[in-house]
Amino acid sequence: MGRVVDAAGAFGNLPAGVADVVAQAIALRGTEPDRAEMLMWKAQAADPTSLEMYVGLAKFYLHAGRLKQSRIALDLGYGEASRQGRISGDWRDLTAEELRLAGDVGRKALLFMKGRAFIRLRQGHVEESWALLDRLAELDPDDGVGAETIRALARACGPEEGEQAERLGPEAGLRQAS
């Protein structure tokens, strides 16, 4: 396995060929965004079970200001995590026991939920963001995925102040907790 890390630390271990394609995409994202996007999806197609690829795709779109596509990548990633971990495909029905049994894949599912909470906050869907954050607090009471960062941002936005969320920077939402 090769390892590629972009400036935001989006990727974990990827097969060497996939890592090379991702490296090309990252190099081109500022100058040839359409080609970079095509390469990202080519890498995803080459390694469709890689949860790291979905995190990377979400970050790729987030940094480009394409929130809808970022959310779609997060939702696809959650779907793949639910398939791999045999957990509920709907985060509202997810249980702590499912997460415990799913191990690392369950943690990734929580990260996808955290990312979605951030994106929905940025899109002005504060209530949905809070629903995700409340669910994360129930499922991850020790805040292993770092959702408190997003909770702090949501507190600053309030339900009627969704446009404030648009001004939140991309670095705030999709970092993985250490």
Secondary structure as the mmCIF struct_conf table of DSSP 4:
data_model
#
loop_
_struct_conf.conf_type_id
_struct_conf.id
_struct_conf.beg_label_comp_id
_struct_conf.beg_label_asym_id
_struct_conf.beg_label_seq_id
_struct_conf.end_label_comp_id
_struct_conf.end_label_asym_id
_struct_conf.end_label_seq_id
STRN STRN1 GLY A 2 ARG A 3
TURN_TY1_P TURN_TY1_P1 ALA A 7 ALA A 8
STRN STRN2 ASN A 13 LEU A 14
HELX_RH_AL_P HELX_RH_AL_P1 ALA A 16 LEU A 28
TURN_TY1_P TURN_TY1_P2 ARG A 29 THR A 31
HELX_RH_AL_P HELX_RH_AL_P2 PRO A 33 ALA A 46
BEND BEND1 ASP A 47 ASP A 47
TURN_TY1_P TURN_TY1_P3 PRO A 48 THR A 49
HELX_RH_AL_P HELX_RH_AL_P3 LEU A 51 HIS A 63
TURN_TY1_P TURN_TY1_P4 ALA A 64 GLY A 65
HELX_RH_AL_P HELX_RH_AL_P4 LEU A 67 GLY A 85
TURN_TY1_P TURN_TY1_P5 ARG A 86 ARG A 86
BEND BEND2 GLY A 89 ASP A 90
HELX_RH_3T_P HELX_RH_3T_P1 TRP A 91 ASP A 93
HELX_RH_AL_P HELX_RH_AL_P5 ALA A 96 ALA A 102
TURN_TY1_P TURN_TY1_P6 GLY A 103 GLY A 103
HELX_RH_AL_P HELX_RH_AL_P6 ASP A 104 ARG A 122
TURN_TY1_P TURN_TY1_P7 GLN A 123 GLY A 124
HELX_RH_AL_P HELX_RH_AL_P7 VAL A 126 LEU A 139
TURN_TY1_P TURN_TY1_P8 PRO A 141 ASP A 142
TURN_TY1_P TURN_TY1_P9 GLY A 144 VAL A 145
TURN_TY1_P TURN_TY1_P10 ALA A 147 ALA A 147
HELX_RH_AL_P HELX_RH_AL_P8 GLU A 148 CYS A 157
TURN_TY1_P TURN_TY1_P11 GLY A 158 GLU A 160
HELX_RH_AL_P HELX_RH_AL_P9 GLY A 162 ALA A 165
TURN_TY1_P TURN_TY1_P12 GLU A 166 ARG A 167
BEND BEND3 LEU A 168 LEU A 168
HELX_RH_3T_P HELX_RH_3T_P2 PRO A 170 ALA A 172
TURN_TY1_P TURN_TY1_P13 GLY A 173 GLY A 173
BEND BEND4 LEU A 174 LEU A 174
HELX_LH_PP_P HELX_LH_PP_P1 ARG A 175 ALA A 177
#
